[in-house]
Amino acid sequence: MSDDYDLDEGPDPATLAAAAPEPPDATDPVYAVGIGPGNVEYLTGRGRRAIAEADVVVGFETVVEFVRDETDADLLTCGYRDEGETLAAFGERVADGERGTAVLMGDPNHSGYQFLGKVERAVDGPVRVIPGISSLQVAASRARTPMEATEFVTLHKSGPVESDLARLREHAGKRNLLVLPRPFDWMPGDIAANLVDSGADPSLSALVLERLTHDDESITRTTLGDLAASAGGDGRDDTPYSDLSVLAVRADGPD
């Protein structure tokens, strides 16, 4: 992540993003658009318009690439190393009167608040979120785990995740679980092993849903115990699953 903040000392940008409701009467806001799971067919009409009407669009390079053909705006792309510098340049453009839009994968309300907080800090003005269709929602549909009967946890963030893992352990076998893993130290196998080691039923049905809505979408149907066998390591080559995955654990045993 960027060096502008220390998650151990704070403030976490996600805390800034969630500090207060959006102002109801914001004029000329910067938009933070959830672009969906990376398939532009899942980009909402309102989000598409905010991207098309922008003068400058900012986001991680892999995200911006998905919407490159949706706009004539200048595209400012970044990675973790240069996101502070890139967002500062974006903020300067907005301060000069240009219309700005930030793009985030999925829905900003699912794992996007750290980047959202950084955007808010960079522009020093109102930011309006345009929710998107996330891979989480698609996963819930594929796994048939209705959200009202499901505990959702995201590990796809910087900083400690022990409290999030504790929530999963508390609800495993009682409610469906939907989890966004963190590449590559908390992948589906690592999460499964943590649950099984804490007493979760290894026969619980588990699905690893990868690259949802893309042509190479795949779904691995297994059990929590078998999935735990892939635990270990913290690199791309240490797991059979991609960084674009969602873990679903059903509460009702094997299929």
Salt bridges, closest charged atoms under 4 A:
GLU22 OE1 - ARG128 NE 3.17
GLU53 OE2 - ARG49 NH1 3.89
ASP55 OD1 - ARG99 NH2 3.32
GLU65 OE2 - ARG68 NH2 2.56
GLU70 OE1 - ARG48 NH1 2.60
ASP74 OD2 - ARG93 NH2 2.65
GLU83 OE2 - LYS118 NZ 2.39
GLU98 OE2 - ARG93 NE 2.64
GLU151 OE2 - ARG167 NH2 2.83
GLU151 OE1 - HIS171 NE2 3.70
GLU151 OE1 - ARG175 NE 3.54
GLU162 OE2 - ARG169 NH2 2.48
ASP164 OD2 - LYS157 NZ 2.89
ASP185 OD2 - ARG182 NH2 2.82
ASP216 OD1 - ARG211 NE 2.87
GLU217 OE2 - ARG142 NE 2.96
ASP252 OD2 - ARG250 NH2 2.59
